[in-house]
Amino acid sequence: MVERLVILAPGSAVEDAQGRLQTAGGRLLARYGDAVWVVELPVDSESAIASDPAVQGLFAGAVPDTVAPDDDAGRLGIAAWNLRHTPSFRASRDARRGDGRAWDDEGFEPEG
C-alpha cells in the first residue's frame, strides 16, 4: 500500500469517486474539502485511480504551486501534504525518540 494525494476534478461526484477508490482496494485517510484527499491504495491500483475521470491529479510527492483548488480546506490539505515532503520534516520524523514503541512500554518516556 502507498499513500497518495488525490485532487478531484471540479464538479466530480465525490461519493462515486470514493466508491471507485474502495473498489480498487484503496481507502480514504483524510479529506480536505470535497476536492483534496489523502488516500492509501495498492500499488497496482495507482494507474487506475490516476486515470479515473474524476481525478485531476494523483501525487506521490510535493504538489506543484500551480495546482490550487478553489477552497481553503483544499489549499490547507495541499500545504500539509507538501510540508510532509520537505527534507526538514522527514529528518524530524526519522529522529523521533521511541518511534514504533507503545506508549506504555516499560522505560519509555515521551518527549516533552
Residue pairs with C-beta under 8 A, 6 or more apart in sequence:
1 40
1 41
1 42
1 43
2 40
2 41
2 42
2 43
2 46
2 60
3 29
3 38
3 39
3 40
4 38
4 39
4 40
4 41
4 46
4 49
4 58
4 59
4 60
5 36
5 37
5 38
5 39
5 57
5 58
5 59
5 63
5 77
5 78
5 81
6 21
6 36
6 37
6 38
6 39
6 49
6 55
6 57
6 58
6 59
7 35
7 36
7 37
7 55
7 56
7 57
7 58
7 59
7 63
7 67
7 69
7 74
7 78
8 14
8 17
8 34
8 35
8 36
8 37
8 54
8 55
8 56
9 53
9 54
9 55
9 56
10 35
10 56
10 70
12 35
12 53
12 54
12 55
13 54
14 34
16 54
17 52
17 54
17 55
18 28
20 49
20 52
20 54
21 27
21 28
21 39
21 41
21 49
24 41
24 42
24 45
24 48
24 49
25 41
25 42
25 45
26 39
26 40
26 41
26 42
26 45
26 49
27 39
27 40
27 41
28 37
28 38
28 39
29 37
29 38
29 39
29 40
30 37
30 38
30 77
31 37
31 38
32 38
32 73
32 74
32 76
32 77
32 78
32 80
33 69
33 71
33 72
33 73
33 74
33 77
34 71
34 74
35 56
35 69
35 70
35 71
35 74
36 69
36 73
36 74
36 77
36 78
38 77
38 81
39 49
41 49
46 58
49 55
49 58
50 58
57 63
57 67
59 81
61 85
62 81
62 82
62 85
62 86
63 78
63 81
63 82
67 78
68 74
68 75
68 78
69 75
69 78
83 89
84 90
93 99
96 111
97 111
98 105
98 108
98 109
98 110
98 111
101 108
102 108
103 110
